[in-house]
Amino acid sequence: MAAASDLELFQRVGAGDALALKALYARHRVAIYRFALRLTRSEASAEDVVSEVFVDVWRNAAAFEGLSQPQTFLLGVARNKAYSLLRRRRDEELDDEKAAEIEDGADTPEAALQKRTKGEIIRACLNRLSAAHREVIDLVYYQDKSIDEVAEIVGAPVGTVKTRMFHARKRLAEFIADAGEDRGWP
């Protein structure tokens, strides 16, 4: 028996099938978690986003019209949840006394440089990108989304997404070069 398509699973979830929701969760939770983690930079927040996405799917699957691919829809919901969470987090004030008590256990610059691998350097460079640039890089390179799908997810015109990709790749190449990596990045 062939596995149900994502669209079929959405329809079954809309009819109240909890097993269909589990199947959707099993298929997409890792991609959604990784995407949310890159946006929020917090494992706990990324887990919260995943949970909220699938709660929304359970509540609203019957309204899914199939105008986009299910994974594209799920990533769009995850994006909205992540940014909502980031706005709430920004509104919370930092307790200066608690912040002063946090011990700085960072290595010296020389020791840190010796410990980092190329992958860590690239991740650090990705984190230096603006949120909009990091988002399009993540969706295209890590989530394998087309430019059209990215435009749909972020709610921007295709031309804007292409421009963001161009500038994101250019900035990423500059950051990698500044980090001392001669990688021939595009």
Secondary structure as UniProt FT lines:
FT   HELIX           6..14
FT   TURN            15..16
FT   HELIX           18..40
FT   HELIX           43..60
FT   HELIX           61..63
FT   HELIX           70..91
FT   HELIX           96..101
FT   HELIX           109..115
FT   HELIX           118..128
FT   HELIX           131..137
FT   HELIX           138..142
FT   HELIX           147..154
FT   HELIX           158..178
FT   TURN            179..180
//
